[in-house]
Amino acid sequence: MGKRSKIAQQAFDIAQPVAERMGYDLVDAEYKKEGSAMFLRLYIDKRGGVNSDDCEAFSKEVDPLIDAGTDSDADYFEVSSPGLTRPLETIRDYARYQGEKIDVKLFAAVNGAKAFTAEIASVSEDKVTLKAEDGNEYELGLGEISQAVRHIDF
């Protein structure tokens, strides 16, 4: 998710310790106009995903703190899941989904492959080890990965 506005960053900074205390990863915050209304939206996640009860519990905890600590004049405040197909962007994202399959695109081919499906085998400070369906193993830095999203089997 992209660069945050000043208000979104304020909300993110306030909500981060609450998310950690409650066992969630605060993924992003956005403050934007939709139609004639302003929305302040926080995105949380956890291993196994979040549900509406998680979003409601987090919202109840963080809403009064954001009201008191930001310059927001949002018409609506929401807490949401980042969605199943949100791109993995940080080492923390990869660690959250370790053991799961992802669809990967690389900037440059490695072992002749530029796109493949793989399981996240391990994650270190700056590298991700992926085990592809064809048996190849790839140790990649985030800068080598053009895009990675969770693999969804239908």
Secondary structure by P-SEA (a helix, b strand, c coil): cccccaaaaaaaaaaaaaaaaacccccbbbbbbccccccbbbbbbccccccaaaaaaaaaacaaaaaacccccccbbbbbbcccccccccaaaaaaaccbbbbbbbccccccccbbbbccccccccbbbbbccccccccccccccccccccccc
